[in-house]
Amino acid sequence: MSKRNKVGSAGRFRAGYGRKVREKVWKVEKIQKQKQLCRCCGKPKAKRLSKGLWECKACNKKFTSHAYHT
């Protein structure tokens, strides 16, 4: 029996897209869904709203930054 890879949410692409593509998507989505450090208050409470737009739950400030992580 073959070894199963854990690709999380990238498993929706199935085998037709290839393993490397699915692993790259998995890494990006793993980073983008984590809470990031806020640039204003420094607490790890910033959440991604959309591409390049972040909101801190601690200080309620919205700011722009990188697409996937601050």
C-alpha positions in Angstrom: 0.0 0.0 0.0 1.3 3.5 -0.8 2.2 6.1 1.7 -0.5 8.8 2.1 0.5 12.5 1.9 -1.3 15.0 4.1 -2.0 18.0 2.0 -5.0 19.3 4.0 -7.1 21.7 2.0 -5.1 21.2 -1.2 -6.5 17.7 -1.4 -9.4 19.2 -3.3 -7.1 19.2 -6.4 -6.7 15.4 -6.5 -3.9 13.7 -8.4 -4.4 15.4 -11.7 -2.5 18.6 -10.6 0.6 16.8 -9.3 2.1 16.4 -5.9 4.4 19.5 -5.9 1.7 21.9 -6.9 -0.6 20.6 -4.2 2.2 20.9 -1.6 2.9 24.5 -2.6 -0.7 25.4 -2.3 -0.9 23.7 1.1 2.1 25.7 2.4 0.7 29.0 1.2 -2.8 28.3 2.7 -1.3 27.1 6.0 0.5 30.5 6.4 -2.3 32.7 5.2 -4.9 31.1 7.6 -2.7 31.6 10.7 -2.9 34.6 12.9 -0.1 37.0 12.1 1.7 39.7 14.1 0.0 43.0 14.0 2.2 45.9 12.8 0.5 48.4 15.1 0.4 46.6 18.5 2.7 43.7 17.9 0.3 41.0 19.1 -0.3 37.9 17.1 -4.0 38.8 16.4 -4.0 39.9 12.8 -6.3 38.0 10.5 -6.3 38.1 6.7 -9.5 39.7 5.3 -8.6 39.6 1.6 -5.5 39.8 -0.6 -3.2 42.3 1.1 -5.8 43.5 3.7 -5.4 42.6 7.3 -7.3 43.3 10.5 -6.1 43.1 14.1 -8.6 41.8 16.6 -6.7 43.3 19.5 -6.5 46.9 18.4 -9.3 46.9 15.7 -7.0 48.4 13.0 -7.1 47.5 9.4 -3.8 47.7 7.4 -2.3 46.6 4.2 0.6 44.2 3.9 1.8 41.2 1.9 -0.7 38.9 0.3 -0.1 35.8 2.4 1.6 36.9 5.6 2.5 40.2 7.3 
